[in-house]
Amino acid sequence: MRIYAIYNIKGGVGKTTTAVNLGYLAAEAGLRTVLWDLDPQGAASFMFRIKPKVKGGGKALISGKRPLDDAIKGTDFDNLDLIPADFTYRNMDLLLDDAKPGGRPDDAPGGKPARRLSKLLAPLADEYDAVFLDCPPSVSLVSENVLHAADTVVVPLIPTTLSVRTLEQLAAFVGEFKGFRPEIFAFFSMVDRRKKLHREIIEQLAAPRGDVARTIIPSLSVIESMSVWRSPVAVIAPGNAAAKAYRALWAELRAREGLASS
């Protein structure tokens, strides 16, 4: 099982659209896929027409009183399931800090607050090939848990100076991890090539860095219309340039992992 965290410190960069589209494409490629909507706003849950509600809320999941797979819902698409958002996820930092799995102290294996999501996700390996985490924008215990749980951190970047700066901050933070470190796979999102600044930043950043994808996701209205049709771009407009771009992004991501191209 491979875990993909769709993450950026900044909001409004296209995290949910990325999670929804890549999750769909993974499932379409035959991977048993589940997307966990960790954002209390529940945008990914809305996209898949699933009520953003978990019985017992985030507390039941984090404490282990309710198994994570007990919260899983099916979607309208083959091979693709969803763990819905819940408004109680707004308190997830506190829940992660308070939970003591199995009564273990924080310094015991699996007991550290930053590794509790990883422990919760581990049993899903028997059921799924790919897990996508749609993460809220923050620097918090939740984001630290996400980064420790992920095999790959997929980072949407708007080509602006401040957005690019967040990639440097993320790379520095992950670089301090002891032991396993997730791969960083950044890409430019919401790109308008008519803007000189967009073109310049893409040229400046993409060339010297190996963690920035060649694929660029354009700023197109069809991506915004996902919230109207409540479906991935590849479903509502399979021939559109945006759908082709997401397919190329997924293929590039898999190629970097040494997997067969979808």
Secondary structure per residue as TSV (DSSP state, phi and psi in degrees):
chain	resnum	aa	ss	phi	psi
A	1	M	-	360.0	133.2
A	2	R	E	-114.2	135.3
A	3	I	E	-109.3	124.2
A	4	Y	E	-111.3	122.1
A	5	A	E	-101.6	121.4
A	6	I	E	-93.2	106.9
A	7	Y	-	-143.6	142.2
A	8	N	-	-155.3	144.7
A	9	I	S	-61.0	-36.0
A	10	K	S	-84.4	151.5
A	11	G	S	-94.1	167.7
A	12	G	S	70.7	26.8
A	13	V	S	-108.6	-0.1
A	14	G	S	100.2	28.3
A	15	K	H	-66.1	-48.3
A	16	T	H	-66.5	-43.2
A	17	T	H	-61.6	-35.2
A	18	T	H	-67.1	-46.6
A	19	A	H	-61.1	-43.9
A	20	V	H	-65.8	-46.0
A	21	N	H	-71.6	-43.0
A	22	L	H	-70.1	-36.8
A	23	G	H	-61.1	-43.7
A	24	Y	H	-62.5	-44.2
A	25	L	H	-66.9	-34.8
A	26	A	H	-63.5	-44.6
A	27	A	H	-65.2	-40.6
A	28	E	H	-61.2	-33.2
A	29	A	T	-76.8	-2.0
A	30	G	T	101.0	2.0
A	31	L	-	-81.9	134.4
A	32	R	-	-71.0	114.4
A	33	T	E	-125.2	140.2
A	34	V	E	-133.0	138.6
A	35	L	E	-113.0	127.1
A	36	W	E	-103.5	116.2
A	37	D	E	-84.7	96.8
A	38	L	-	-87.4	-5.4
A	39	D	-	-86.0	121.5
A	40	P	T	-59.8	-17.7
A	41	Q	T	-70.2	-23.6
A	42	G	-	70.6	31.0
A	43	A	H	-65.2	-42.2
A	44	A	H	-65.9	-39.0
A	45	S	H	-60.6	-42.8
A	46	F	H	-60.0	-44.7
A	47	M	H	-57.4	-36.3
A	48	F	T	-96.3	13.6
A	49	R	T	61.4	36.9
A	50	I	-	-120.4	132.7
A	51	K	-	-61.1	128.7
A	52	P	S	-77.1	76.4
A	53	K	-	-151.7	131.6
A	54	V	-	-121.8	128.9
A	55	K	T	-60.7	123.6
A	56	G	T	86.1	-7.3
A	57	G	H	67.2	-169.7
A	58	G	H	-62.0	-30.2
A	59	K	H	-61.7	-41.3
A	60	A	H	-64.6	-37.6
A	61	L	H	-72.9	-48.6
A	62	I	H	-67.2	-35.7
A	63	S	H	-76.5	-16.0
A	64	G	T	88.3	1.8
A	65	K	S	-67.8	-26.9
A	66	R	S	-125.2	119.6
A	67	P	-	-59.2	145.0
A	68	L	G	-59.5	-39.7
A	69	D	G	-69.2	-13.8
A	70	D	G	-75.6	-17.3
A	71	A	G	-95.3	-3.3
A	72	I	-	-72.7	135.8
A	73	K	E	-119.2	147.3
A	74	G	E	-79.1	153.9
A	75	T	-	-110.0	-175.9
A	76	D	S	-77.0	-0.7
A	77	F	S	-116.4	140.0
A	78	D	T	-59.7	141.8
A	79	N	T	69.4	4.7
A	80	L	E	-122.5	117.1
A	81	D	E	-116.2	170.1
A	82	L	E	-139.2	137.1
A	83	I	E	-99.5	112.6
A	84	P	-	-67.4	162.0
A	85	A	-	-73.8	166.9
A	86	D	-	-150.6	142.0
A	87	F	G	-64.1	-21.3
A	88	T	G	-69.8	-12.2
A	89	Y	G	-62.5	-16.6
A	90	R	G	-62.2	-21.0
A	91	N	G	-102.3	15.3
A	92	M	H	-64.1	-31.0
A	93	D	H	-54.9	-47.4
A	94	L	H	-66.7	-38.8
A	95	L	H	-65.2	-41.3
A	96	L	H	-67.0	-36.2
A	97	D	H	-73.0	-33.2
A	98	D	H	-80.5	-30.5
A	99	A	-	-68.0	139.6
A	100	K	-	-129.4	84.7
A	101	P	G	-53.5	126.5
A	102	G	G	65.9	13.0
A	103	G	G	75.8	10.4
A	104	R	-	-74.4	147.5
A	105	P	-	-70.1	162.3
A	106	D	T	-60.8	-25.6
A	107	D	T	-90.8	5.1
A	108	A	S	-85.4	156.2
A	109	P	T	-56.8	127.9
A	110	G	T	81.8	-6.1
A	111	G	T	-94.6	-10.0
A	112	K	S	-70.9	139.6
A	113	P	G	-56.3	-34.0
A	114	A	G	-75.5	-6.4
A	115	R	G	-120.6	15.7
A	116	R	H	-75.8	-34.4
A	117	L	H	-64.7	-38.1
A	118	S	H	-59.2	-42.8
A	119	K	H	-65.3	-40.8
A	120	L	H	-64.8	-35.6
A	121	L	H	-79.1	-24.2
A	122	A	G	-52.8	-43.4
A	123	P	G	-63.8	-18.4
A	124	L	G	-70.4	-11.9
A	125	A	G	-61.5	-23.7
A	126	D	G	-77.0	-18.3
A	127	E	T	-112.3	-23.9
A	128	Y	-	-130.7	152.0
A	129	D	S	-95.9	-28.7
A	130	A	E	-141.5	136.2
A	131	V	E	-122.5	130.7
A	132	F	E	-113.8	129.7
A	133	L	E	-108.1	113.2
A	134	D	E	-89.0	106.8
A	135	C	-	-100.2	143.9
A	136	P	-	-71.2	152.7
A	137	P	S	-76.1	115.3
A	138	S	-	-173.2	166.3
A	139	V	S	-118.3	103.4
A	140	S	S	-156.8	-177.9
A	141	L	H	-67.4	-31.5
A	142	V	H	-62.5	-50.0
A	143	S	H	-64.8	-35.4
A	144	E	H	-65.2	-40.4
A	145	N	H	-61.2	-43.5
A	146	V	H	-60.7	-44.2
A	147	L	H	-68.4	-32.3
A	148	H	H	-75.9	-27.7
A	149	A	H	-81.7	-29.1
A	150	A	-	-78.3	146.3
A	151	D	S	-84.9	-37.4
A	152	T	E	-134.5	131.9
A	153	V	E	-101.9	113.7
A	154	V	E	-93.8	119.7
A	155	V	E	-118.0	103.1
A	156	P	E	-72.6	135.1
A	157	L	E	-126.9	126.9
A	158	I	-	-81.3	135.5
A	159	P	S	-73.2	73.0
A	160	T	S	-130.9	160.8
A	161	T	H	-60.9	-44.2
A	162	L	H	-68.1	-37.7
A	163	S	H	-66.3	-42.8
A	164	V	H	-63.3	-35.3
A	165	R	H	-60.2	-34.0
A	166	T	H	-64.8	-31.2
A	167	L	H	-65.8	-40.4
A	168	E	H	-64.7	-39.9
A	169	Q	H	-64.3	-42.5
A	170	L	H	-64.2	-45.5
A	171	A	H	-61.1	-39.1
A	172	A	H	-67.6	-39.5
A	173	F	H	-66.3	-47.8
A	174	V	H	-64.2	-33.9
A	175	G	H	-63.0	-18.0
A	176	E	T	-87.7	-6.4
A	177	F	-	-65.1	141.2
A	178	K	S	-92.6	137.5
A	179	G	S	80.5	-135.8
A	180	F	-	-64.7	136.2
A	181	R	-	-125.4	133.0
A	182	P	-	-69.6	152.5
A	183	E	E	-74.0	145.8
A	184	I	E	-106.7	126.0
A	185	F	E	-126.7	94.9
A	186	A	E	-96.4	153.6
A	187	F	E	-152.2	156.7
A	188	F	E	-86.3	130.5
A	189	S	E	-120.9	155.5
A	190	M	E	56.0	44.1
A	191	V	E	-86.2	131.7
A	192	D	-	-117.5	102.3
A	193	R	T	-68.7	-9.4
A	194	R	T	-73.5	-18.2
A	195	K	S	-89.0	124.4
A	196	K	H	-59.9	-42.0
A	197	L	H	-61.0	-41.3
A	198	H	H	-59.7	-47.7
A	199	R	H	-61.8	-44.0
A	200	E	H	-66.1	-44.2
A	201	I	H	-67.4	-39.2
A	202	I	H	-61.0	-45.0
A	203	E	H	-64.6	-39.7
A	204	Q	H	-71.8	-38.0
A	205	L	H	-89.4	-40.4
A	206	A	H	-66.7	-37.9
A	207	A	T	-63.1	-50.3
A	208	P	T	-84.0	-8.5
A	209	R	-	-110.2	135.4
A	210	G	T	-88.1	-8.5
A	211	D	T	-98.0	10.3
A	212	V	E	-110.5	127.1
A	213	A	E	-68.7	154.6
A	214	R	E	-75.6	-31.9
A	215	T	E	-69.7	138.6
A	216	I	E	-122.6	133.3
A	217	I	E	-95.0	119.0
A	218	P	E	-76.5	159.5
A	219	S	-	-86.2	101.1
A	220	L	-	-130.9	148.9
A	221	S	H	-65.2	-25.9
A	222	V	H	-63.6	-30.1
A	223	I	H	-68.5	-41.5
A	224	E	H	-64.9	-30.8
A	225	S	T	-74.3	-6.0
A	226	M	H	-55.8	-37.3
A	227	S	H	-71.9	-19.4
A	228	V	H	-82.2	-47.7
A	229	W	H	-84.2	-18.1
A	230	R	T	55.8	51.0
A	231	S	S	-153.4	156.9
A	232	P	-	-63.1	157.4
A	233	V	H	-60.1	-38.4
A	234	A	H	-64.9	-16.8
A	235	V	H	-91.3	-45.2
A	236	I	H	-81.8	-25.9
A	237	A	-	-151.8	69.8
A	238	P	T	-60.8	-24.8
A	239	G	T	-93.6	-2.1
A	240	N	S	-71.1	154.0
A	241	A	H	-60.5	-32.7
A	242	A	H	-67.5	-42.3
A	243	A	H	-63.0	-42.2
A	244	K	H	-64.3	-36.8
A	245	A	H	-66.5	-42.6
A	246	Y	H	-65.1	-37.7
A	247	R	H	-63.0	-41.6
A	248	A	H	-65.2	-37.9
A	249	L	H	-64.5	-43.9
A	250	W	H	-63.6	-42.8
A	251	A	H	-63.6	-40.3
A	252	E	H	-67.1	-39.6
A	253	L	H	-62.2	-45.8
A	254	R	H	-67.9	-37.8
A	255	A	H	-62.9	-37.8
A	256	R	H	-66.8	-26.2
A	257	E	T	-87.3	-1.8
A	258	G	T	78.6	19.1
A	259	L	-	-95.9	162.1
A	260	A	-	-65.9	139.3
A	261	S	-	-68.5	138.9
A	262	S	-	-77.3	360.0
